[in-house]
Amino acid sequence: MCGRYVADASIDDLAAEFDAIAEGAVAELMPSYNVAPTDRVPVVLERTDEAPERTRQLHAARWGLIPSWAKDPGAAATVINARIETVADKPAFRGPVARRRCVVPARGYFEWQRGTGRAKQPYFIHPTGGLLAMAGVFEWWRDPSVPAEDPDRWVLSASVLTTAPVPGLSHIHDRMPVLLTPAEIPDWLDRSNDDAAALLDLARAAAGRVGAGLTARPVGPDVGNVRNNHAGLLAEHVPAQADLLGS
């Protein structure tokens, strides 16, 4: 799974990178070196309020998709990821993958490799330059506790799709995010395209190409604490053998 990642790019840079218009509270988001479940994160999506016009927008979303029928957002932390193999079959994701797809920008992501003992070694996995475009799905949830006239009654949430890792990363974990190249992003965001099967095939192929170019470096254990959030978390840290053995 992808349970932590880095979103340190400024909103202006993201808007330029993805040719999107920053909307609402996204301008309030601060760079994060340790994004955790339920954090608010920048996502890129398309709105078609004035069809046939398509507007690419940058929004703030809660990481962890809240199904539209949920009574409260409590379960969102457990649905930060959606497996590409089953996303079209799961009730919470079936609608979003057909009509509500997004891109979740990231500098890179963290994954933990289990050692021979109890200790796990975290790795920061990233491209040699630029940003990752993680394929995601989103949903709007109506908060019944908020008055109807309050614009905050609608909560945007999102999940990141995952797939089997490329061979170069399989020794670290058995999953990786689905990653898109710039060529696939327009089709992935196009809300008029509801051919989920074809889009998932497109995304799966892209993930293999992008994943083959990623670099993984070991980092220190501080990233395991969500209260730690600074650039030093990305520094290379070669653990002692005793640490890997859990002694």
Protein Blocks (a to p, Z undefined) as FASTA:
>chain_A
ZZbdcdfbcfklmmmmnopacehjllmpccdfbdcehiacdddddddfbccbdcdddddd
dehiadfklmbfklmmmmmbccfklmmmpmklmmmmmmmccddddfbdcdddddfblbdc
ddddddfedjddddddddddddfkbcfklmklpccddddddddddfklmmmpccdcdddd
fklmmmmmmmkbccfklmmmmmmmmmmmmmmmpccddddfklmpmkbccfklmpccdddf
klmnoZZ
